[in-house]
Amino acid sequence: MFRKLRRLFVIKTRFEACLIIYALALGACERGMAYVHQFPGYGGKLLFLAATGSVFLAGAKIFDCLRMEQERQASAGE
């Protein structure tokens, strides 16, 4: 029962990873716009860049971990 529930929260394909990264990007852009309105000028723009830049780092890490997991499964299957 818990294995089936746990499998729902595991990223298995690149498509699922892209959907998650897209959702992270939407949230980061929304938060960045709030920063721009709350802190006008360079401070808000820098916070916007920091919020959206973190999505690039998270996306790269998700893709790396997904590739590593697929390689591990392929080597274990041989």
Residue, then its C-alpha position, 0 to 999 in steps of 0.5 A: m500500500f505504501r509502496k504504491l503511494r510512494r511511487l506517486f512521488v518519484i520522478k520516472t521520466r524526463f517529461e515528468a521532470c519537465l512538468i515539475i520544473y515548469a511548475l517551479a518556474l511559474g512559482a518563481c516568476e510569480r514570486g519574482m513579480a511580487y519582489v519587483h512590486q514590493f522592492p522597486g528598482y535594482g533590489g527587486k530585479l536582483l531578487f527576481l533574478a535570484a528566484t528564477g535562477s534557483v529554478f535553473l539550478a534545481g532543474a539541472k539537479i533534477f535532470d542529473c539525478l534522473r539520468m544517474e538513476q536511469e544509468r544505475q537501473a540499466s547497470a543493475g539490469e545487466 
